[in-house]
Amino acid sequence: MLVPGSQRILAGEEYTKAETKMKAFVDKFLKDVAALEQRASGRVTPAMLSPVRVILPDNAGTDGRGVRLEEIATVGVREGTTLIITVFEEQTLKHVEKALYDAKISGVVPQKADSRTVKIPIPKPTVEARLAMFSTAQRQAEDTRVLIRKQHQTSLKKGGYEKHAPEIKEFQSLADKYLTEVDKILAEAKKSSGAK
């Protein structure tokens, strides 16, 4: 297929690699912000516990990172404000409780209900909590920007381009495109948090 000269990317494979990585950084940031906004909105869903990894003594050697909560328990929502975790096997409950504390998810304080169940009442978010969520999003935005800029620099070094090579412009506009995406996501988060 012939590509018009104005649309052809001179930097080639390195450009494609850089674009893939930058897109992945922005996608992760978008996902993180969506999770923050969900918590800030007060909507209680089992997805709030998706970062939780449970280390079980018999499989701790597999990769050391543990298993996902939904692999060893069911997670449900009661009355729209309380998460209910029911483990499949009684002996895993104490490991689940430890994992919940270790995950350090704001507002998550597990309460043992019986030998197989943990309740987690989720408080309604305050204005302060929403602002705290936004400041977390701001930090994550800056981290994402740093990753994009580093990728930009790495790609330029790998390419070894001359000072005024057209490829440098291509990489710059690629980085600018993804930095703009980060700004847009952050602006949306600011709007939904009510931050000034």
Phi, psi and omega in degrees: 000132178273133179250131178304143183309323183290340182257353183284136179267119183288328186289345172062229188300319181298324178297314180299316179298314181298316181298317180300314182293315181297320179297319179297320178299314182292319178300318180295317179300316179301317180296316179298316180295320179299319178295318178298314182296323180297316179294319182292333182280345180088359176288126181259119178223155177303334181299339178301334183262010182299333178287347186290129175238127184258124177267116177257140185303323184282343179237014182298334182284345185301301176217000178078349183269346179087181182252157177288148183305317184292351177280338184235003182201163170259145179236123180230174179240131177245132178055022177070358183230355185230130174272137178241121178250124177241115181281150179287325181235130184309318186293347180274348186303313183296328178288324177295315179301315180298316181298322179297318178292316183297331182290341178049048177273126185299137178083358181263107177234102183292142176232120181291127180264317175203193187292347180232003187229139174235134175256144174227096176289132180254117180292150176296137183290139177270173175300318180300319181296319179294321178292323177296320178299317180295320180292329174295317178298322178297317178298316180295325178298315181295319177300319181293318178300318180299316179298318180296315181296320179297318179298320178302310180298316181300315181297319179295318179297314181299322181286334181054048185282154175295163185307315184247028182296144180298334179299326181299319178298319180299313180294324180295316181290330175296311179299316180301320180301313183284329175295323177295320177302314180301315180299319180296314181299316180295320180298319177297317180297321180297316180300313184286340180274342183080013180289148180269000000 
